[in-house]
Every structure is written in structure tokens, then in C-alpha cells.
Amino acid sequence: MQKFTTSSTFPVSSKTLFDYHKRPGVLQRLTPSWSPVEVPRQDKGLDVGVQVHLKMKVAGVPVGLQVEHTKFEDGVLFVDEQRSGPFQSWRHEHRVEPTPDGTSRLIDTIQYELPYGPMGSLGAGKVERDLARLFRFRHARTLNDLVRLERGGGKRPRTIAISGASGLIGRALTSFWEMAGVTVLPLVRRDVRPSERAISWDPQQGTIDGKKLEEVDVLVHLAGENVGAGRWTAKRKAQILESRRDGTRLLADTLASLETPPRLFVSASAVGIYGATAEDVVETSPPGDDFLAEVGKVWEGAADPAREAGIRVVHPRIGVVLSASGGALGSMIGPFKAGVGGVVGSGNQWLSWITKEDIVGIFDWLVTHDVEGAVNCVAPAPASNREFTRALGLALGRPTVLPLPGAVVKALFGEKGESLLLAGPKALPEVLERVNYPFLYPDLLEGIQFSLGD
């Protein structure tokens, strides 16, 4: 029998810490995107008899794992044990204890036995390392969520609609807000079933079930064609621009026509609106003159009907989002692990970055505070491509000695490569810094390490 134990202290009462684990969707929150484990089905609550059905991969082979809660003491502990799965046995005790200074401690203790007797025990070292990595993430995510829940307080909206809810940012926001008790209504491009909590729309056809938006406090608009997908032919560039213009205009026109519209329209944008510049740019800086800048101007301008109708509009200008499950960082992990990552072009071009964890916090701040207009959603310290390459290499423990010359980038990717890989604005979060917004990961290396789960 093997035993793994880890613990962390949290700046909240033991009741607050224990109650966090009762919230809906917390297990999904505590399952990192890089984990081989999925949570397809979970009964509600932590009481004895509650079951959780998981999917995981062992040596690349999909297997099921079913656990059942076998002990529950409210405010103190709960225990789950394997009923079927890849382990010979598995018992996980989650214990919460108060500390003398009014904070609390979470202690996770796992006792497990691997299959195949003495031969199976040879894999205990890897299981131990995997558990250590997983629980570093879980305890960090728990702390981050507790901080954000307290910061939002009673100001968080009751109902938020999201377009692009299935995307990288949309999934993260949905997960957090549902855990926080918010009703999230995704905008979906299909017919909605009568009992389904969703809103049907089709931006290409210009149709939307606008009446349902009158039930919403805040509308968050994230949908748009992926600028990183495909070569930037004239047709592809038109698709990118039109998807942002037409979808935003449909939503803005609809909001302007409602008798009781949402009080806030959060319509996403990007720091690409500033164009490729090595100068510091803030929210009041003028836009650039390249393709991404033109997209940004059209994108934000399409929200004018909502603004003119008196609806508060916020444009989060999003930088490069760090996440192991997608985006720029997700696509770099494989090559860098293989030892073929390196500086792109001169290495001097700027990367205005932000962790997915901080994006969630910023959006939650936007919907709980009286702010409008442009907000740069980037970390306080933009990095050069050379600095980013070095930090990613350190986080992965890999060399970064194979450069990708600018001429090769241009030949392979054309205009897209020049805009996304060889150039970028040096954007600063002036609005967020003015209000002393508390970034969770302002340091690049720490941000990459958390995003990778290390």
C-alpha cells in the first residue's frame, strides 16, 4: 500500500474552505486541462453514497474510474474510494482543519495500491510524481478561486450569457462562474431544446432569440474566427473580419432593440488593434494600420448600436493567453519538449501575454465593477520573444538553441506569420494598474509554470 500526503494553508476560515468543495463543478475546476482525467458525470454533493465517474488514460489506454464517497463529516472531511478502475485500491481523504490564526489547512491523503503485485509497484514513483504535480495545481487553483470569490462578493451578476462559450476563454469563464453560483447561458448555433438553458443564434444568417437576452444581466461576446487557423488568403482575411463585425453588430443591434437589455455588454477585442509597435501602448493609444489593427477597429466599432442605446460596453483587449490546452503556448509545448524550440526571427518582437487564470479573474472583475471602454487584458510585464523562449525552455527543462529565421516564417506562413510571429505590440494594462488590480501571475516564468502545471 502506497501513501501520498500533501497540505496547504489558505487565508480563509475552515468553513469557507470546506464549503468551496461543495460548490457545483468544483471537481472540474480542480482537474487541469493537461490531466489525462476527464469528469463526464458526477452526482451532486459530497454525502456518503455520492458517486463520481471519471475517464482517464493509463499508458495511453482509455479506462474508466468510478469512486464513491464513503465518509462525510460536514466542515471536517470527506472520503472517496475506488469502486472500479485501474488501481487495486484507492482511498482519498480530504480533511480541512482550522489554524490558530483563523486561517485553515487542507490536507489531502491518498492511500493506493497498484495492480499486478510487486511488478505493478515499480510504477509507484511515477504515480507519486504525477500526484505531486496534480495537487500543486489543485491547491493553487483552490487558492485562486477563493481569492476571486471573495473579491467579487455580492456584486457578481446572477445570469451571464456567453458567445464563444466552447472556446478556450469561454470554457474557463463558464467553469468559474457556474462554480460561483452564476447561471451561464451559452449562445449556440443550433436550435435549443425546450428544457435547455441556452440561446440560439446564427450570426451568418443574422438571427438570434433576442427575447431571451432580456433575462440576462451581462452579455459576454467572445465568438469569432480563429486568426491563427489557416493561411491568410484574401478569403480567409475576409472571414476573420466579417465574423467579428457581423456577430458583434447582430448582438449590439439586438441589445439596442430590447425593452430591458442586459446592463453590460462585454465585447472582446485584442491588443492587435495597436498594430506592430515597439512603443509602449495603453488603452488611449491610437490604433495601428495593419490587418489586425483594422480588424480590431471594425470589431469594436460594431458595438456602437449598444453604446448609443445607453448600454455600458467594455472591450477587453486580450493579449496572448497562456494555456496548456490551446492557443500559442499549447502549440509550442510539443516542439519545445522535443528540443526543437528556439527564438523566432530577431527575438526582439514583443509578446503581450496573460495567463488563462488571470483572464478569468479580469473578466470577473469587469462584470463586478463599474468600468467601460477599452481594457488591456495583459500582464504588467510584456516579454520579448527571446525572453519568452528562455522562460518556456526553463519551465520545460529543455534547450532553446534552434532558431526559426524570419525568412522561413515568411515563407511558411506569409502575412500571418509576419503579424503573429515576427511582430507584436508592447501593450500595458494601464486601466487595471490604475485600480491596483491584483494579478495572480504577473511574472512570466511563474505564469508559464502554473499554466503547464509545474
RATA-V808524 format. One record per pair of residues at least 12 apart in sequence whose C-alpha atoms are under 8 Angstrom apart, sorted by the first residue. I is the first residue (numbers start at 1). J is the second residue. If there is no record, write none. Layout:
I;J / I;J
This chain:
1;111 / 1;112 / 1;113 / 1;114 / 2;111 / 2;112 / 2;113 / 2;124 / 3;109 / 3;110 / 3;111 / 3;112 / 4;109 / 4;110 / 4;111 / 4;128 / 4;131 / 5;107 / 5;108 / 5;109 / 5;110 / 6;107 / 6;108 / 6;109 / 6;132 / 6;135 / 7;105 / 7;106 / 7;107 / 7;108 / 8;105 / 8;106 / 8;107 / 8;139 / 9;103 / 9;104 / 9;105 / 9;106 / 10;103 / 10;104 / 10;105 / 10;106 / 10;143 / 11;103 / 11;104 / 12;102 / 12;103 / 12;104 / 12;146 / 13;98 / 13;102 / 13;103 / 13;104 / 14;75 / 14;96 / 14;97 / 14;98 / 14;103 / 14;104 / 14;105 / 15;75 / 17;96 / 17;104 / 17;106 / 17;146 / 18;74 / 18;75 / 18;76 / 18;96 / 19;75 / 20;146 / 22;45 / 22;46 / 23;179 / 23;180 / 23;181 / 24;44 / 24;178 / 24;179 / 24;181 / 25;175 / 25;178 / 25;179 / 26;179 / 27;39 / 28;175 / 29;141 / 29;175 / 29;176 / 30;137 / 30;138 / 30;141 / 30;142 / 31;138 / 32;134 / 32;137 / 32;138 / 32;453 / 33;324 / 33;325 / 34;324 / 34;325 / 34;452 / 34;453 / 35;134 / 36;56 / 36;57 / 37;54 / 37;55 / 37;56 / 37;57 / 38;54 / 38;55 / 38;56 / 39;52 / 39;53 / 39;54 / 39;55 / 40;53 / 40;54 / 40;55 / 41;53 / 41;54 / 46;69 / 46;72 / 46;78 / 47;69 / 47;70 / 47;71 / 47;72 / 47;78 / 48;68 / 48;69 / 48;70 / 48;71 / 48;72 / 49;68 / 49;69 / 49;70 / 50;68 / 50;69 / 51;66 / 51;67 / 51;68 / 51;69 / 52;66 / 52;67 / 52;68 / 53;65 / 53;66 / 53;67 / 54;66 / 58;86 / 63;85 / 63;86 / 64;84 / 64;85 / 64;86 / 65;82 / 65;83 / 65;84 / 65;85 / 65;86 / 66;82 / 66;83 / 66;84 / 66;85 / 67;80 / 67;81 / 67;82 / 67;83 / 67;84 / 68;80 / 68;81 / 68;82 / 68;83 / 69;81 / 75;96 / 76;95 / 76;96 / 76;97 / 77;93 / 77;94 / 77;95 / 77;96 / 78;93 / 78;94 / 78;95 / 79;91 / 79;92 / 79;93 / 79;94 / 80;92 / 80;93 / 86;114 / 86;115 / 87;112 / 87;113 / 87;114 / 87;115 / 88;112 / 88;113 / 88;114 / 88;115 / 89;111 / 89;112 / 89;113 / 89;114 / 90;110 / 90;111 / 90;112 / 90;113 / 91;110 / 91;111 / 91;112 / 92;108 / 92;109 / 92;110 / 92;111 / 93;107 / 93;108 / 93;109 / 93;110 / 94;106 / 94;107 / 94;108 / 94;109 / 95;107 / 95;108 / 133;453 / 133;454 / 134;453 / 136;453 / 136;454 / 137;450 / 137;453 / 137;454 / 144;440 / 145;176 / 148;361 / 148;364 / 149;180 / 152;364 / 152;365 / 152;368 / 155;368 / 155;369 / 156;182 / 156;364 / 156;367 / 156;368 / 157;182 / 157;217 / 157;218 / 157;367 / 157;368 / 158;181 / 158;182 / 158;183 / 158;217 / 159;182 / 159;183 / 159;184 / 159;185 / 159;215 / 159;216 / 159;217 / 159;218 / 160;182 / 160;183 / 160;184 / 160;185 / 160;216 / 160;217 / 160;218 / 160;219 / 160;220 / 161;184 / 161;185 / 161;186 / 161;187 / 161;213 / 161;216 / 161;218 / 161;219 / 161;220 / 162;184 / 162;185 / 162;186 / 162;187 / 162;219 / 162;220 / 162;221 / 162;222 / 163;186 / 163;187 / 163;188 / 163;220 / 163;221 / 163;222 / 163;223 / 164;186 / 164;187 / 164;221 / 164;222 / 164;223 / 164;224 / 165;186 / 165;187 / 165;222 / 165;223 / 168;325 / 168;326 / 168;327 / 169;222 / 169;356 / 169;359 / 169;360 / 170;222 / 172;356 / 172;360 / 173;360 / 173;363 / 176;360 / 185;197 / 185;198 / 185;199 / 186;198 / 186;199 / 187;199 / 187;200 / 187;201 / 188;200 / 188;201 / 188;202 / 189;201 / 189;202 / 190;202 / 199;212 / 199;213 / 203;243 / 203;246 / 203;247 / 203;250 / 204;243 / 204;246 / 204;247 / 206;246 / 206;247 / 206;250 / 207;250 / 210;254 / 210;255 / 210;258 / 211;258 / 213;255 / 213;261 / 213;262 / 214;258 / 214;259 / 214;260 / 214;261 / 214;262 / 215;262 / 216;261 / 216;262 / 217;261 / 217;262 / 217;263 / 217;264 / 218;262 / 218;263 / 218;264 / 218;265 / 218;266 / 218;367 / 219;262 / 219;264 / 219;265 / 219;266 / 220;265 / 220;266 / 220;267 / 220;268 / 221;248 / 221;265 / 221;266 / 221;267 / 221;268 / 222;267 / 222;268 / 223;243 / 223;244 / 223;247 / 224;240 / 224;243 / 224;244 / 224;247 / 225;239 / 225;240 / 225;243 / 225;244 / 226;240 / 227;240 / 228;416 / 228;420 / 231;413 / 231;414 / 231;416 / 232;414 / 232;415 / 232;416 / 240;295 / 241;295 / 241;298 / 241;299 / 244;295 / 244;298 / 244;299 / 245;298 / 245;299 / 245;302 / 246;302 / 248;267 / 248;299 / 248;302 / 248;303 / 249;302 / 249;303 / 249;305 / 251;303 / 252;302 / 252;303 / 252;304 / 252;305 / 252;306 / 253;305 / 253;306 / 255;306 / 256;305 / 256;306 / 256;308 / 256;309 / 256;311 / 261;311 / 262;311 / 263;311 / 263;312 / 264;311 / 264;312 / 264;313 / 264;314 / 264;367 / 265;306 / 265;311 / 265;312 / 265;313 / 265;314 / 266;313 / 266;314 / 266;315 / 266;316 / 267;300 / 267;303 / 267;313 / 267;314 / 267;315 / 267;316 / 268;300 / 268;314 / 268;315 / 268;316 / 268;317 / 268;318 / 269;296 / 269;299 / 269;300 / 269;315 / 269;316 / 269;317 / 269;318 / 270;296 / 270;316 / 270;317 / 270;318 / 270;319 / 271;317 / 271;318 / 271;319 / 271;352 / 271;376 / 271;425 / 271;427 / 272;292 / 272;293 / 272;296 / 272;319 / 272;424 / 272;425 / 273;287 / 273;288 / 273;292 / 273;293 / 273;294 / 273;295 / 273;296 / 273;297 / 274;286 / 274;287 / 274;288 / 274;293 / 274;425 / 275;287 / 275;288 / 275;289 / 275;290 / 275;292 / 275;293 / 275;424 / 275;425 / 276;288 / 276;290 / 276;419 / 276;423 / 276;424 / 276;425 / 277;423 / 277;424 / 277;425 / 277;426 / 278;349 / 278;350 / 278;424 / 278;425 / 278;426 / 279;425 / 279;426 / 280;425 / 280;426 / 280;427 / 280;428 / 281;425 / 281;426 / 281;427 / 281;428 / 282;376 / 282;427 / 282;428 / 282;429 / 282;430 / 283;374 / 283;375 / 283;376 / 283;429 / 283;430 / 283;431 / 292;419 / 300;315 / 312;372 / 313;372 / 313;373 / 314;366 / 314;371 / 314;372 / 314;373 / 314;374 / 314;375 / 315;372 / 315;373 / 315;374 / 315;375 / 316;374 / 316;375 / 316;376 / 316;377 / 317;374 / 317;375 / 317;376 / 317;377 / 318;376 / 318;377 / 318;378 / 319;351 / 319;352 / 319;353 / 319;354 / 319;376 / 319;377 / 319;378 / 320;351 / 320;352 / 320;353 / 320;354 / 320;378 / 321;353 / 321;354 / 321;355 / 321;356 / 321;359 / 322;353 / 322;354 / 322;355 / 322;356 / 322;447 / 322;448 / 322;451 / 323;355 / 323;356 / 323;451 / 323;452 / 324;451 / 324;452 / 336;392 / 336;393 / 336;396 / 336;398 / 336;399 / 336;400 / 337;396 / 337;398 / 338;398 / 339;398 / 339;399 / 339;400 / 340;400 / 340;401 / 340;402 / 341;389 / 341;393 / 341;399 / 341;400 / 341;401 / 341;402 / 341;403 / 342;389 / 342;400 / 342;401 / 342;402 / 342;403 / 342;404 / 343;385 / 343;386 / 343;389 / 343;400 / 343;401 / 343;402 / 343;403 / 343;404 / 344;385 / 344;386 / 344;403 / 344;404 / 344;405 / 344;406 / 344;421 / 344;422 / 345;403 / 345;404 / 345;405 / 345;406 / 345;407 / 345;409 / 345;421 / 345;422 / 346;405 / 346;406 / 346;422 / 347;384 / 347;385 / 347;386 / 348;384 / 348;385 / 348;386 / 349;384 / 349;385 / 349;422 / 349;423 / 349;424 / 350;382 / 350;383 / 350;384 / 350;385 / 350;423 / 350;424 / 350;425 / 350;426 / 351;382 / 351;383 / 351;384 / 351;385 / 351;388 / 351;424 / 351;425 / 351;426 / 352;378 / 352;379 / 352;381 / 352;382 / 352;383 / 352;424 / 352;425 / 352;426 / 352;427 / 352;428 / 353;378 / 353;379 / 353;382 / 353;383 / 354;377 / 354;378 / 354;379 / 354;447 / 355;379 / 355;441 / 355;447 / 355;448 / 355;451 / 356;451 / 357;440 / 358;439 / 358;440 / 358;441 / 359;377 / 362;377 / 375;429 / 375;430 / 375;431 / 375;432 / 376;427 / 376;428 / 376;429 / 376;430 / 376;431 / 376;432 / 377;429 / 378;427 / 378;428 / 378;429 / 379;428 / 379;429 / 379;439 / 379;441 / 379;442 / 379;443 / 380;428 / 380;429 / 380;433 / 380;442 / 381;428 / 381;442 / 381;443 / 381;444 / 382;426 / 382;427 / 382;428 / 383;444 / 388;444 / 391;444 / 391;445 / 391;448 / 392;445 / 392;448 / 394;445 / 395;445 / 395;448 / 395;449 / 395;454 / 406;422 / 409;421 / 409;422
